[in-house]
Amino acid sequence: MTSPFGVYVHVPFCRHRCDYCAFATYTDRDHLMEAYVHALGEELRRGIDDGGIPPASSVFVGGGTPSRLPADWLASVLVAIPRQPGAEVTVECNPEDVTEALLATYRSAGVTRVSLGVQSTVPHVLEGLGRRHGPPQVNSAAELVASAGFASWNMDLIMGGAGERKEDWQQSLDEVLGLPDPPPHISAYALTVEPGTPLSRSPDRHPDDDQQADRYEWADARLAEAGYRWEEISNWARPGHECRHNHLYWSQGNYRGLGSAAHSHQDGRRWWNVRTPDRYVALVHSGASPVAAEERLDESQRRFERLALLLRTPAGVPAEALSGDLDDLVTIEAGRAVLTRRGRLLANAVSARLVDPGSSTSGPVDAPT
């Protein structure tokens, strides 16, 4: 049986940088696009030649804004990635970039799944998040994606933006679920304040934890009512539409990252490329490695990571892997501890109670450094 293996492709170009974004993205490097695509192809070729990139069970193109690249350029990278039969291939898109021609090019390159970065359907909330699309672009993109014949698709939403009221959040989710063809997969993230972002320097725009908790609980109940099941704390899917690439990450699978700032993992070894596209292109084109650094997890660290990741999913962890009285934060199902709705809101605190049931000691397992 062929083992799961993932390929992640990072596209670092954006038209506009959102105030909350801390990703390795750039608004002033479009002149590098063609050279960057060639460098991706070269890094991919090296990985295939040295045996480090076997046929992938899933491919994910993120960023940045992948849909900012000319579609045929991105397609040239995708068709070169070796894939297993039936592989899942996802590309992230901004709603304002979606056209029938772009989606047709993606389909011809083997894309099976599109993820739309919607964030909200309420104009003043979008403005507060620094987004450049509006409800008309959301509706148009959703209609085009739903009718394009992809196996699945996703919408990303963000709760807790500046000026967002409870009714705004409820309106966004209700409007997404009320589309003629609603997305079968929905990601809903609580806005986080990342150091160094414009948002971090504006305390008056920081989200309120209690409000975010209320909105999460409402969203989880609303999605369950609509036939979605939670597959990870911030992700819900209708049966059969779970994101396989995400599950590869959540199960400590092996994957190779291509592009600037892309991360890779192989059996406990993690490494990542240089952050800027300028350095990435220069290194690859000179024949050098673009890898910036690496880390290796020992067995204890890997066990902790596996438990912490599983805890965030309905699979849960062995009941004996959690210590102490966790009251209404977990339920025990067939010998496994699974987070309740309230427990998901306090997942980090629950993770601190993890112990290693496979060791000779009863103390908490070591966290990765």
C-alpha positions in Angstrom: 0.0 0.0 0.0 1.4 3.4 -0.9 2.1 5.7 2.1 0.5 9.1 2.3 2.9 11.9 1.3 2.2 15.6 0.9 3.7 18.4 -1.2 3.2 22.1 -0.1 3.9 24.9 -2.6 4.3 28.4 -1.2 3.4 31.4 -3.3 4.6 34.5 -1.6 2.9 37.2 -3.7 0.0 39.4 -2.6 -1.7 42.4 -4.1 -2.3 43.8 -0.6 -1.0 42.7 2.8 -3.8 42.4 5.4 -3.2 44.0 8.8 -3.4 40.7 10.7 -1.1 38.7 8.4 2.3 37.5 9.6 2.9 35.0 6.8 5.9 35.3 4.5 4.1 37.3 1.8 5.1 40.4 -0.2 3.3 43.1 -2.2 6.4 44.5 -4.0 8.0 41.4 -5.5 5.7 40.7 -8.5 8.7 41.2 -10.8 10.1 37.9 -9.4 7.1 35.8 -10.4 8.6 34.2 -13.5 12.0 33.5 -11.9 10.2 32.2 -8.8 8.2 29.7 -10.9 11.4 28.5 -12.6 13.0 28.1 -9.2 10.0 26.0 -7.9 10.4 23.7 -10.9 14.1 23.3 -10.2 13.6 22.6 -6.5 10.9 20.1 -7.4 13.2 18.4 -10.0 16.0 18.0 -7.4 13.6 16.5 -4.9 12.3 14.0 -7.4 15.8 13.1 -8.5 17.2 12.5 -5.0 14.1 10.4 -4.0 12.8 13.0 -1.5 9.6 13.6 -3.3 7.7 10.4 -4.1 4.2 10.4 -5.7 2.0 12.6 -3.5 -1.3 11.7 -2.0 -2.1 15.4 -1.5 -0.8 18.7 -2.8 -1.6 22.1 -1.3 -0.8 25.5 -2.8 -0.9 28.3 -0.2 0.5 31.7 0.4 0.4 34.6 0.0 -2.1 34.5 -2.8 -1.6 31.6 -5.2 -4.3 33.0 -7.5 -2.1 36.1 -8.0 0.2 34.0 -10.2 -0.8 33.6 -13.8 -2.8 30.4 -13.8 -0.8 28.7 -16.6 2.5 29.4 -14.7 1.1 27.7 -11.5 -0.3 24.9 -13.7 3.2 24.2 -15.1 4.4 23.5 -11.5 1.4 21.4 -10.6 1.6 19.1 -13.6 5.3 18.3 -12.8 4.5 17.1 -9.2 4.3 13.3 -9.2 1.0 12.2 -7.8 -0.7 9.1 -6.6 -4.0 8.1 -8.3 -6.8 10.1 -6.9 -4.6 12.6 -5.2 -6.2 15.7 -3.6 -4.8 18.9 -5.1 -5.9 22.2 -3.4 -5.2 25.8 -4.4 -6.0 28.8 -2.3 -7.7 31.7 -4.1 -8.9 35.2 -3.3 -12.6 35.7 -4.4 -11.7 38.7 -6.6 -9.2 36.6 -8.6 -11.7 33.9 -9.5 -12.7 33.6 -13.2 -14.0 30.8 -15.3 -10.8 30.7 -17.2 -8.6 30.5 -14.1 -10.6 27.6 -12.7 -10.6 25.8 -16.1 -6.8 26.0 -16.1 -6.6 24.7 -12.6 -8.9 21.8 -13.5 -6.7 20.9 -16.5 -3.6 20.8 -14.2 -5.3 18.3 -11.9 -6.6 20.6 -9.2 -9.5 18.8 -7.3 -10.1 21.4 -4.5 -10.3 25.2 -4.2 -10.1 27.1 -0.9 -11.6 30.6 -1.0 -10.3 33.2 1.4 -13.6 34.9 2.1 -13.2 35.8 5.8 -16.5 37.7 6.0 -19.5 38.6 3.9 -20.1 41.9 5.8 -18.6 45.0 4.1 -17.5 46.9 7.2 -15.9 43.7 8.7 -14.0 43.1 5.5 -12.8 46.7 5.6 -11.7 46.2 9.2 -9.7 43.1 8.2 -8.0 45.0 5.3 -9.6 42.8 2.7 -10.2 44.1 -0.8 -13.2 42.1 -2.0 -16.9 42.5 -1.2 -20.0 40.4 -1.1 -20.6 40.5 -4.9 -17.1 38.9 -5.5 -17.8 36.3 -2.8 -21.1 35.3 -4.4 -19.6 35.3 -7.9 -16.6 33.2 -6.9 -18.7 30.7 -4.9 -21.0 30.2 -7.9 -18.1 29.7 -10.3 -16.2 27.3 -8.0 -19.4 25.3 -7.2 -20.2 24.8 -10.9 -16.6 24.1 -12.1 -16.7 20.4 -11.2 -14.1 20.2 -8.4 -14.4 17.2 -6.1 -14.7 19.6 -3.1 -14.1 23.2 -2.0 -13.7 25.3 1.1 -14.3 28.7 2.4 -12.1 30.4 5.1 -13.8 32.7 7.6 -12.4 34.8 10.4 -14.2 35.8 13.6 -13.3 38.7 15.8 -12.3 41.4 13.3 -12.5 45.1 14.3 -16.0 46.4 14.4 -17.5 42.9 14.0 -20.7 42.4 16.1 -22.3 39.1 17.0 -24.9 39.6 14.4 -22.2 40.3 11.7 -20.6 37.0 12.5 -23.9 35.2 12.4 -24.8 36.9 9.1 -21.6 35.8 7.5 -22.0 32.2 8.4 -25.7 32.1 7.6 -25.0 33.7 4.1 -22.3 31.1 3.4 -24.6 28.3 4.4 -27.5 29.9 2.4 -25.6 29.9 -0.9 -27.3 27.9 -3.6 -24.3 25.4 -3.4 -22.7 25.9 0.0 -19.1 24.9 0.4 -18.8 21.3 1.8 -15.8 22.3 3.9 -15.6 25.4 6.1 -12.7 26.8 8.1 -13.5 29.3 10.8 -10.6 30.9 12.6 -10.5 33.2 15.6 -8.5 36.3 14.7 -5.1 36.2 16.4 -2.8 39.1 17.1 0.6 38.3 15.6 3.7 40.2 16.8 5.0 42.7 14.3 1.7 43.2 12.4 -0.1 46.5 12.1 -2.9 44.8 14.1 -0.6 44.2 17.0 0.2 47.9 17.1 -3.5 48.8 17.4 -4.8 47.5 20.8 -8.2 49.1 20.2 -8.7 46.6 17.4 -7.7 43.5 19.3 -10.4 40.8 19.6 -12.1 40.0 22.8 -11.5 36.4 24.0 -15.0 36.0 25.6 -16.7 37.3 22.5 -14.7 35.0 20.3 -15.6 32.0 22.5 -19.3 32.9 22.2 -19.0 33.1 18.4 -17.2 29.8 18.2 -19.8 28.0 20.2 -22.6 29.5 18.1 -20.8 28.6 14.9 -20.1 25.0 16.0 -23.8 24.5 16.8 -24.9 26.2 13.6 -22.6 24.1 11.4 -23.7 20.8 13.2 -27.3 21.8 12.5 -26.4 22.2 8.8 -24.8 18.7 8.6 -21.1 19.6 9.1 -18.9 17.6 11.5 -15.9 19.1 13.2 -12.7 17.6 12.0 -10.3 19.9 13.9 -10.9 22.8 16.2 -11.2 25.3 13.4 -12.4 23.1 10.6 -15.8 21.5 9.7 -16.8 19.3 6.8 -19.7 17.4 5.4 -19.0 13.6 5.3 -16.6 12.8 2.5 -15.2 16.3 2.2 -12.5 16.3 4.8 -9.2 17.9 3.7 -6.7 15.0 3.3 -3.7 17.3 3.2 -4.7 18.8 6.6 -5.1 15.3 8.1 -1.5 14.5 6.9 -0.3 17.4 9.1 -2.4 16.4 12.0 -1.2 12.8 11.9 2.6 13.8 11.7 2.8 12.6 8.1 5.7 13.3 5.8 5.6 16.2 3.3 7.9 18.4 1.3 7.6 22.1 1.1 8.6 24.0 -2.1 9.3 27.7 -2.3 10.4 30.5 0.0 9.6 29.9 3.7 8.1 26.5 2.9 8.5 23.8 5.7 9.1 20.1 5.2 8.9 17.0 7.5 10.4 13.6 7.3 10.2 11.1 10.2 10.8 13.7 13.0 13.2 15.9 11.0 11.8 19.3 10.1 13.5 21.9 7.9 12.5 25.1 6.2 13.6 27.3 3.3 14.9 30.9 3.4 12.1 33.4 4.0 12.3 35.9 1.2 11.6 35.1 -2.5 14.7 37.1 -3.6 17.1 34.8 -1.6 15.2 31.7 -2.5 15.4 32.4 -6.3 19.1 33.4 -6.1 20.1 30.3 -4.1 18.2 27.8 -6.3 19.4 29.4 -9.6 23.0 29.3 -8.3 22.7 25.6 -7.7 22.7 26.0 -3.9 20.2 24.6 -1.4 17.5 27.0 -0.3 17.2 25.4 3.2 17.7 27.8 6.0 17.7 25.6 9.1 16.4 22.3 10.5 15.4 20.7 13.8 15.1 17.0 14.9 12.5 15.8 17.4 13.4 13.0 19.8 11.0 10.3 20.5 9.5 12.0 23.6 8.9 15.2 21.7 7.3 13.3 18.8 5.0 11.5 21.1 3.9 14.8 22.7 3.3 16.3 19.3 1.3 13.4 18.1 -0.9 13.5 21.2 -1.3 17.3 21.0 -2.3 17.1 17.4 -4.7 14.2 17.9 -6.3 16.1 20.8 -7.4 18.8 18.4 -9.5 16.3 16.4 -12.4 14.0 17.0 -10.0 11.0 17.2 -8.9 12.3 20.6 -6.2 10.7 22.7 -6.1 7.6 25.0 -7.9 8.4 28.2 -4.8 7.6 30.2 -2.9 10.3 28.3 -4.6 13.0 30.3 -4.1 13.6 34.0 -6.4 15.2 36.5 -10.0 16.1 36.6 -11.0 17.9 33.4 -14.7 18.2 34.2 -16.6 19.2 31.1 -13.6 19.7 28.9 -13.4 16.2 27.6 -15.7 13.2 27.2 -14.5 9.6 27.2 -15.5 7.6 24.2 -14.4 4.0 23.7 -11.4 4.6 25.9 -10.4 7.9 24.3 -10.6 11.4 25.6 -12.3 13.8 23.1 -12.6 17.5 23.6 -16.0 18.9 24.2 -17.1 22.1 22.6 -15.9 24.0 25.6 -12.8 21.9 25.7 -11.9 23.0 22.2 -11.9 26.6 23.4 -9.3 25.6 26.1 -7.3 23.1 24.0 -3.9 24.6 25.0 -4.8 24.3 28.7 -5.9 20.7 28.2 -2.7 19.9 26.2 -0.7 21.0 29.3 -2.3 18.0 31.1 -1.0 15.4 28.6 1.1 12.6 30.1 3.0 9.9 28.2 1.2 6.6 28.6 4.0 4.8 26.9 6.8 5.8 29.3 7.8 4.5 32.7 7.0 7.8 34.3 3.7 9.4 34.9 4.7 13.1 34.4 3.8 15.2 31.4 5.6 14.4 28.2 8.1 16.9 27.0 6.9 19.6 24.6 8.8 20.2 21.4 11.4 23.0 21.7 
